[in-house]
Amino acid sequence: MTIREQNLESIAPMLATFKIKQTAGVDDLKDTNIDQPVTLLSSNEIALIGDGDQLLGKLISLTLTDNDDGERLATVQIGGVCRLAVSTTAPTVGNRVVGGTGGTVKQAPAVASDPAGGNIARGTVVEVNGTSDCLILLN
């Protein structure tokens, strides 16, 4: 008898809807950013994650089309298990992540003392696929 493959990404994803940050009246997120990590910028407003930023979750979908600037909303997976691309330094199993470069995440740095508001590292890495992506429990 063989062990059945587990699809952890299908386990109870938690989704939320957010506004999209704009630059000069143009939405910063487009359809090409779907499946990339995002960060929370201000009240209910998100953008693509930057180097060292706190991970909010994975962009799942955008309403309307790329031409509908200012009217679109973003659906973000903020809980459950998701797969995200990684950059240097790739995380290891059991560690947490922060924003990397170019729509990726990387291993969170060691923090001697947590800043006001707490440590920005998020998630628990449950699987790493070389240097391409990792599976993260968004806890």
C-alpha positions in Angstrom: 0.0 0.0 0.0 1.4 3.4 -1.0 1.0 6.6 0.9 -1.3 9.1 -0.8 0.2 12.4 -1.9 -1.0 15.4 0.2 -2.1 18.6 -1.4 -1.6 21.0 1.6 -2.4 24.0 -0.5 -6.1 22.9 -0.6 -6.5 22.9 3.2 -8.8 25.7 4.5 -7.4 28.8 2.8 -8.6 32.0 4.4 -9.3 34.8 1.9 -9.8 38.6 2.4 -10.5 41.5 0.1 -8.3 44.6 0.0 -7.9 47.9 -1.9 -4.9 48.3 -4.2 -2.2 50.9 -3.8 -2.0 53.4 -6.7 0.8 55.4 -8.1 -0.3 58.5 -10.1 -3.8 57.1 -10.4 -2.7 53.7 -11.7 -3.1 50.5 -9.7 0.3 49.0 -8.6 -1.0 45.4 -8.9 -1.9 43.9 -12.3 -3.0 40.5 -13.5 0.7 39.4 -13.9 1.1 39.7 -10.1 -1.4 37.0 -9.3 0.2 34.2 -7.2 2.8 36.6 -5.8 3.3 37.7 -2.2 1.8 41.0 -1.0 2.2 43.3 2.0 -0.2 45.6 3.9 0.7 49.3 3.4 -2.1 51.2 5.1 -5.7 50.8 6.1 -7.0 47.9 4.0 -4.5 48.7 1.2 -1.9 46.3 -0.3 1.0 46.3 -2.7 3.5 43.8 -4.1 5.9 42.8 -1.3 9.3 44.5 -1.2 12.7 43.4 0.2 12.3 43.0 3.9 8.6 43.8 4.0 6.2 41.8 6.2 4.2 39.1 4.3 0.4 39.6 4.4 -0.3 36.7 2.0 -0.6 35.5 -1.6 -2.5 37.5 -4.2 -5.3 35.2 -5.5 -7.3 37.3 -7.8 -8.2 40.9 -9.0 -11.6 42.1 -9.9 -12.4 43.7 -13.3 -9.4 44.2 -15.8 -6.0 45.9 -15.8 -7.7 48.9 -17.5 -10.0 49.6 -14.6 -7.6 51.5 -12.3 -9.1 52.7 -9.1 -12.1 50.3 -9.3 -10.4 47.0 -8.8 -10.2 45.0 -5.5 -7.7 42.3 -4.6 -8.4 38.9 -3.0 -5.6 37.7 -0.9 -5.0 34.4 0.8 -4.1 35.4 4.4 -4.4 32.0 6.1 -3.9 28.3 5.2 -1.0 26.9 3.2 0.3 28.5 0.0 3.3 28.2 -2.3 5.4 31.3 -3.0 8.6 31.9 -5.1 11.8 32.4 -3.1 14.9 34.5 -3.5 18.3 34.5 -1.7 18.4 33.6 1.1 16.0 30.7 0.5 14.2 29.7 3.8 14.6 26.4 5.4 11.9 24.2 6.8 10.6 25.4 10.1 11.7 29.0 9.6 9.7 32.2 8.9 9.9 34.5 5.9 9.9 38.2 4.9 9.7 39.9 1.5 12.4 39.1 -1.0 13.1 40.8 -4.4 10.9 40.7 -7.5 7.7 39.2 -5.9 9.4 36.6 -3.8 10.0 35.8 -0.1 13.2 34.9 1.7 14.3 33.6 5.1 13.6 36.1 7.8 16.7 37.6 9.5 17.6 36.9 13.1 16.2 39.6 15.4 18.0 40.3 18.7 15.1 42.2 20.0 11.7 42.6 18.4 10.8 46.1 17.2 7.7 47.9 18.5 4.7 46.0 17.2 6.6 42.7 17.1 8.7 40.7 14.8 7.8 41.1 11.1 8.6 37.5 10.2 5.5 35.5 9.2 4.5 31.9 8.5 6.1 28.6 9.0 7.9 27.0 6.0 6.8 23.4 5.7 8.5 22.5 2.4 11.3 24.0 0.2 11.7 23.2 -3.5 15.4 24.0 -4.0 15.8 27.6 -4.8 12.6 28.1 -6.7 9.7 28.1 -4.2 8.5 27.1 -0.8 5.3 25.9 0.9 4.3 28.2 3.8 1.7 27.8 6.6 0.3 31.4 6.9 0.0 31.4 10.7 
